[in-house]
Amino acid sequence: MSIEIFNQLEQKVTSAVETLELMKMEVEELREENTRLKQEQEDWSQRLSSLLGKLNEVDVEGREAPAQEQASL
């Protein structure tokens, strides 16, 4: 094998290794972003559930009030 072919092979292997390392770093960044987004989604879900619970309380109270007013008549 000539030295020129060997040098080309070495460059390709080095390039492939560098690309793999960059891809590993990108995957790690994407995993961190995914974790952050999942937490954010969970936070929003809890807030939404809380708001819906408050609306249900108001709705239930609104339904009970007329019934109590009629009972006192």
PyMOL commands that set and color helices and strands:
alter all, ss='L'
color gray80, all
select helices_A, chain A and resi 3-72
alter helices_A, ss='H'
color red, helices_A
deselect
rebuild
show_as cartoon
